[in-house]
Amino acid sequence: MKPTLLALFASLAFVPATSFAGIYDSPDMNLFVKSEHNSTDSITSAGIEFMTKANRSNFGAAFTTALGSAEVFTKKGDRETFLTLDSGIKFGYFSDFFAYGEVGIDLIELAVYDDRDDHDYSDRFDDDHNNIDGYVGVGLGVDSKPFRIEIYARAREIDSRYWEAQNHGYAGLQVSISF
């Protein structure tokens, strides 16, 4: 399962916009910076997004990959800082004003995830603290070519083998330039 998920989401980082020619109308490529916060935590990222829309329709999908830095407080009160490589898919209505739903995972954690030692009898109660980080969210924004601005809310699963994030809800702002 791990190699399949890794191959699926890692390939999104290398999907050329021209690969959708003939199936979708003029795919867009966006470079973006984003920042998301809650009361104690922050995640700041920069990335790329490939957007595709069905022929003669504003409904479509966007494939995103972003490298970022995260600072989160754990349930134990410690501050953890780490790199993220979020990769996800947005589905929605994309026009001058747009709205979408999204899902994604952290490719770095997927690449290094190893649960072989998680099933020892002595630590079986901690098994749920070593999941692959992921998120689900919703967002809306304004596209005034070539610039886009959007706001979003996400529920994130952030944890490690030895700690779990104190908060899971984030609100963010993303600014993009389209090509």
N, C-alpha and C positions, 0 to 999 in steps of 0.2 A: 504494500500500500504506500509506504513512504517513497520508494523510487517513482511510483506513478504520479503521486502528487507533486513531487519535486520536478519531474520532467514537465508536467502540465503547466505549473505556475512559472517555472524558470523560463520556459519558452516564450512567455508573454513579454519578457524584456527584449526579445530579439525579433518580434513580429514586425516586418516592414509594412508600412502603410499601403504599399502597392500590391500586397498580396490579396487585398480585398477587391481589386479592380474587377469590374464586370458583375459583381454580386451586390455591391453597395455603392451608393452615390458618394463621390469625393470624400474619402476618409480624411479626417483631420488629425494632425499631430500637435500636441500641446506640450510645452515645457512649463513646469509649475513649481512654485514654492508653497508650502502650507505649514500651518502651525495649529496644533490642537491642545487644549488645556482642560483641566478641571480644577478643583479647589487647591490641589497640592501638586499635580503632575503636569508634565508638558512633553510633547513630541513635536519636533521640528524636522521637516523633510524637504527634499527637492527631488523631482522626478520627471517622468515622461508619460504621456497618455496618448493612446491611439483610439480614435473614436470612429465608429462606423454606424451608418444609418441605413435602414432598408430603403430600397428604391422608392422615390416619391413619398417619403414618409419622414417624420421627425422622430419616430421611435427608433431606438438603437441601443448600442452597447459601447462601452469604453473599457479598454484594457489599460491598467495603470501599474507602474512600478516606481517606487520611491525609496531612496536611501536617506535615512534619518538618524537623529540622535534622540534618545528618550531618557527622561529622568522621572522616576516614579518612587513613591513611598510604599513600603511594604506593610503588611499587617503587623509586623513586628516593630514598625517605626523607623526602620532603616531606609536610607535613600540609595536607590540603585540607578546606575547610569549605564546605558548599553546602546549598541547600534541596532537599527532595524532595516530590513529590506522588505517593505510591504509590497505585495503584489495582489491586485484584485480586479474585480469586474463590476462595472456599474451598468444597470439596466434602467432605461427611462425615456422620457420625452426631452429631446435636445433641440431647442430652437433659440430665438433671442432670449427667451426666458426658459429655464429648464428645471426639471425635477427628476430625481433618480433614487433608486435603492442600490445598495452595494454590499458585497461580501469580499473578504480577502484574508490572507495569511502572511506571516512573517517568514520569508524564504530562508533567512539565516538560521532561524530556529528549526525550520524543517530540515535543512541540510545537516545540522549537527545533532538533531534529536535522536536519542538512543534510549529505548525503554527496556533494554535487556536486563538491567539491574533493578528495575522498578518492581519486580515481582517477587522479591525476597519476602519470606514470611514475616520477618521482624519489622519491615517498613511498609507493609501493604496498605496501611492507613494513609500514607503520604502519596500514594500513586496518583491521585487526582491533581497534585501540584506540579506535574511535569508534562502538561499538555502543550501542543504546538500553539503559539500565540495566533490569534485570529480576531476578526472584527466583522460586525454587520452595522450598517448605517443607512441614513437617508440624508439627502441634501437638495438644495436649490440654489439657483444662481442666475446671473445675467451674462449674456454673451454679446459684446459689442466689438466684433471682429476688429483687430486681432487680439483684443484683451478680453479675458473672462474673469469674473469674480464669483465665488460661491461660498456658501456657509453650509456646514454639515454637522450632524450629531452621530456619534458612534458608540456602540457598546463593544468594549475590547476585553478579551481574555489575555491577561498578561501575567505570567508566572515563570518560575524557574524550578529547578529541582528542590531548592531549599527555601524558597519564599514565594509569596503570592501578593500581587498588587492590592493595595488598600481600596482603591477606587477603580471602577470599570467604565464609567460614563465620561465621554469627552465631547467637547464642542470645538469646532475648528473653522478656519478661514483659509481658502485656497485662492491664489492669484495665478493666472495662466496667460501665456502668449501663444497664439495659434500660428501654425505654418501651413 
